[in-house]
Amino acid sequence: MQDMMFKMMRKPGLPTPLNDAQKQSPFAEVLKVLDGAPHAAVFADALNGMARSEILPLRTKALIFAVIARTLQCNSCEQAALA
């Protein structure tokens, strides 16, 4: 059962180019790296949904994004969070 789950999760997705709205988002610099990758549009929608949410202030969301960027050692993500 575990092997079957692993194979299902590793199944490659189809390339999904980002649409124009996703390319113009506040995370465009980060998302352009993923353009055309499987599930890129899903990731873009998740990031943009987080940015639009009014539950947390923008400052808190930027801090979360910066901490994740630093953990992943992603310099372009970290610069986007500091902007």
C-alpha positions in Angstrom: 0.0 0.0 0.0 2.8 2.4 0.9 4.6 1.7 -2.4 1.4 2.5 -4.4 0.9 5.8 -2.5 4.5 6.7 -3.2 4.1 6.0 -6.9 0.9 8.0 -7.1 2.6 11.0 -5.4 5.6 10.8 -7.7 3.5 10.7 -10.9 4.7 13.5 -13.1 2.1 16.2 -13.9 1.6 18.0 -17.1 3.4 21.2 -17.8 1.2 24.2 -16.8 2.2 27.6 -18.0 1.3 30.5 -15.8 -1.4 32.9 -17.1 -0.9 36.6 -17.5 -2.5 37.5 -14.1 -0.2 35.0 -12.3 2.8 36.5 -14.1 1.8 40.0 -12.9 1.4 39.0 -9.2 3.6 40.3 -6.3 5.4 37.0 -6.5 6.2 37.2 -10.3 9.9 37.1 -9.8 9.7 33.8 -7.8 7.0 32.3 -10.0 8.8 32.9 -13.3 11.3 30.1 -12.3 8.4 27.7 -12.1 6.6 28.8 -15.3 5.8 25.6 -17.3 6.5 23.2 -14.4 3.8 20.8 -13.4 1.5 22.3 -10.8 3.1 25.8 -11.2 -0.4 27.4 -11.5 -1.5 25.7 -8.3 1.5 27.1 -6.5 0.9 30.5 -8.0 -2.7 30.5 -6.9 -1.7 29.5 -3.4 0.9 32.3 -3.1 -1.5 34.9 -4.5 -4.3 33.6 -2.2 -2.0 34.1 0.7 -1.2 37.6 -0.4 -4.9 38.5 -0.8 -5.9 37.1 2.6 -6.8 39.7 5.2 -6.4 37.4 8.2 -2.7 38.3 8.7 -1.2 41.7 8.1 1.2 42.1 5.1 4.1 42.5 7.4 3.5 39.1 9.0 3.1 37.4 5.6 6.4 39.0 4.4 8.1 37.7 7.5 6.8 34.1 7.0 7.8 34.3 3.3 11.3 35.5 4.3 11.8 32.8 6.9 10.8 30.1 4.4 13.1 31.7 1.7 16.0 31.7 4.1 15.4 28.1 5.1 15.3 27.1 1.5 18.4 29.2 0.8 16.5 30.9 -2.0 18.1 34.4 -2.5 15.6 35.6 -5.1 12.7 34.6 -2.7 14.4 36.3 0.2 14.9 39.5 -1.8 11.2 39.4 -2.9 10.2 39.1 0.8 12.3 42.1 1.8 11.0 44.3 -1.0 
